Amino acid sequence: MQPVFWTPQTDPATLPFTAGPSPEGDIRLRVEDLHAHAIIEHDPGLIRLALRGERHDVALVNTDDARPLGAFVMFDELTPDRLTAVERLWHAMFGKRVPSDPRMTLQRRQRARQMLRAVDARESGAIYRTVAEHLFPQHKIDATSWVGDPIREITIRLARDGMKLVRGGYRTLLRRPRRDR
């Protein structure tokens, strides 16, 4: 299977590195340090690292093996996500406790799974009530009160939002959830 690498423009956790000035102190990062932790090298410029149980993708741009690396952080709406990715990689590279990735919380992962299950069921011809019975087996769904049941509204929203994911909205999963979106 061909590995998938997102560009830094699409995935804020894909960090572009370039040759930088020599920092003060002993902590520096070089191309060889990245290659030492590589699990996949798509080409000389795209590397997937495995550090402390975490996966990190980096893009090498205008690098020099002898010079220290610096992370290039683009200033755009994803800058906070990029800075979080830099912080997580720094912690992983230098043996610190890696903060959890705020992009995919457990709740967000569970909701995405439910959305895709709802889409699959609807695509197979299931009606919303049948979908709800499978997604929420612990909830007693009565045919007479189905129209006013809150589970009905939740199921419809899951199917609607799942279709948005299927139609290309899945890339929002690469970003931290924000209230202003």
N, C-alpha and C positions, 0 to 999 in steps of 0.2 A: 504494500500500500504506500502510495506517495505521501510524504508528510506535508501538512498544510502549515504554511507560514503566513501570518498576517503582516501587512505593511505597518510601519509605525503610524501612518496616517489613519489606519482603520482600527488597530488595536493599540490603545495607549500603554499597554504593558510590554509591547515590543519596543525595546530601547535602542535607539541609534547611538553608537559610540564612535568617536573620532579621536585622532591624536590631539592631546592637550598639552598644556604647560606642565612642567615638573612641580608637583605639590611639595609643600614643606612637610617634614616628618617622614615616617617610615611607611605609611599606608599609601600604596599606589596600585593601580590595576594596569596590567599589560595584556596584549593580545594572547600571549602564551598562557596567562592565567585563565582566560576564557576557554581556550582550546583544551586545557587540562580538565575542564568540567563538561566538555561537549558530549552530548549523547547523539546528536544529529547535526551534521554540517551539510546544509542544502547546497550551498556553494560557498566560496571563500568569504562571502559577506553575510550569510545568514546562519546563525548558530543557535541550537537549542541546548540549554544548559540544564543539568540536574544538580541542584544544591540543597542540601538539608531537606530532602523530600519534596522540594518544590521545583516546578518547571519554569524556566525563564527563557524568553526568546530575545536575541540581540541581533542588531544589524550593524556590521562594521563598515564605516564610511571614511575614506581617506585616512586609513590607519598606517602606522609605521611600527614595525615590531620592536624597535628600540625605545620608542617614546611611550610615556604613560597615556592611558585612555581617559577621556572625559565623556560623560553622558551628555548628549545633546537633547535638550528639552524644548520642544516647540511650544510657543505661546499661542494657545487657542482655547476653545471651550473645554478641551480635555486635559489641560495643563495640570489640574489637581490630581487626575488619575495617573498622569505620567510621573508626577513627583512621588506619588505613593509607590509606583513600580520601582523607581530609583531607590527609594528607602528600603523596600523589601529585598531588592537585589543586593544592596550594600550590606544589610544585616546577614544575608545568606553567605555572601563572599567572605565576610570577616568573622564568621562563627558566632554571630549573635542570634537571639531568638527572633525568628521571622514573624512579623505581624501577619495576621490573617488577611487574605485577599478580600477587600470589601465589595468587590464586584458581584460575587456569587455567594450570597448568604444562604444558609440552609433553607430559610423560608422562600427565597427567590428560586432556588433550585427545585424545591418541591412544587411550587406553583408552575414553573416551566414544564415539569413532568406532567402535571395535571392538564395543562393547556394542550400539550401534544397528544395526550391520551384522548382528550375530548375531540380534537381535530380528527384523529384516526377513526374514532367511533362515528363521528358525523360523516366522514368520507365513505365509511362502510355502510351508510344508510340508517344508522341508529337515530331514533328520535331523542330529544333532549331528556325526556324522563328516563329512558333506558340508560343514557350516558350518566345521569345523576345517580341512578341505582348502583352503577359500577364504581363511580368515583367516591360515593359516600354510602357505603354499604351499612354503616352504623345508623344512618338516618332513615327513619320510617317515612317512606314517600307514599302518600295516600292519593289515589286518583281524583277524589272529589275536591281535595284542597290544593292540588298541584299548581293551579294558576296563581294562587297567592303565596305559594311556598317560597321562602327566601333561597332555598337550595336551587330552585328553578332559575332565579336571577343569577346566582353564582355560576351555575352550569353554562348559561348563555354567555356570560362574560368570559368564562374560561375558553369556550369555543371561539368566540370573537377574537380574543387576544391571542389565542393559539394560531389563528389564521394570519394575524399580523406577523407573528414569528416566521411562519412558513413562507410568507410572501416577501421575506427579506428583512423583517424587523429583528431577526435573531442577532444581528450585530449590536443591538442595544444591550445584549448580555455581556458584551466586552467592556461595557462602561458601568461605572457606579450608578446606582439609581439616584436620581435627583428629583426633588419636588418641582423644580422649575421647568421640567420637560413635559 
